[in-house]
């Protein structure tokens, strides 16, 4: 396996992990928001509601952090691909296709924010 193939796997794995982190953070915001609504409808005390709002704020901060990391990882992968496409087409066509799909997936995830 060439050095370029190794770097492609690393950069692709990083982007894939960041996309998964974003999806998990979005799911957490939805769960915590539903929990807040449940607490509100049950008439929970203000301290409990405040703590739940803090949980939601932290989860939303994770989304912002994930967005930043995805943007950086995606740009890094795009730059790497642009400078190594010829070498990778000959030796790692499947990984190159996967990386291109990951970039499209990242662009879609960022557009949906």
N, C-alpha and C positions, 0 to 999 in steps of 0.2 A: 504494500500500500504506500503510495507516494505521500510526501509531506502535504501536498495540496489536498489530497483526499482526506487526510487526517484533519486538517484545518476545516474542511467543508463539513465533516461530521460534527466537529466541535461547535462550529458556528450555527449549524442547523439545529443541533440539540439544544443549544442555548435559547434560540428563538422559540423552539417548540415548548420548552419549559416555561418561558415567559408568557406565552399564549395561554398555557394551562393555568398559570398563576392568575392571570387576568380573569379567566372564566371562573375560577374558584372564588376570587374576590367579589365578582359580580353576584355569584350565587349567595355568598355570605351577606351582602348588602340586602338582597331580597329576603333572605331568611330573618335577618335582624329587624328589618322594617315590618315584616309580618308579625314578628314577636312584639314589637313596640305597639302595633295596632291592637294586638290581643291584650296587652297590659292596659292600654288606654280604655278599651271597652270593658275591662274587668274593674276599672277604677283603682288601679294600683297607686301606691303613694308616689309622691313627687320624686323622692330619692331614687326609686327604682326606675322611673321614667327617664330621669336625668342620666342614670348609668346606661340605660339602653340607647339613648341618643348618642352618648359617647362611643358606644360600641359601633354604631352606624357610622359615626364620623371617622373612626379608625379604619373601618372597612373601606370607606370612600377614599381615604388617604392611600390605602393599598392600591386601589384602582389607578389613582394618579401615578403612583410609583411604577406600577406595572406598565402603564402607557409609556412612561419615559424609558423604561428598560426595553420595551418592544421596539420603540422608535430607534433606539441606539443599536440594538441587535440587528434589526432589519437593515439599517443603513450600513452596518458593518458587513453583513452578508452580501448585500448588493454590491458594495465596493469590492469585496473579495471575488465575487463571481465575475464582475466586469474585467478584473485583471487576470483571472485564471480560467476563463471559459474554454479557450482552445485546449488547454491541457486536460481539463476535466471532461470535455466532450469525448475525448479519445479513451480515457481510462475509467471514468465514473459517471456514465450517462444516467444511470438510475438515481444516484445520489443527487445529481444535478437537477433532475426532474423533481425530486422530492423537495429540494431546496427552493425551487421556483414555486412549487405549490405552497410551501410554508410562507413565502413572501406574500403570495396572494391572500393566504389565510390571515396573516398579520395585518395586511392593508384592510381587509374586511372587518376584522376585530376593532381596529382603530376607527374605522368609519362609523361603526355602530355605537361608539361612545357618545 
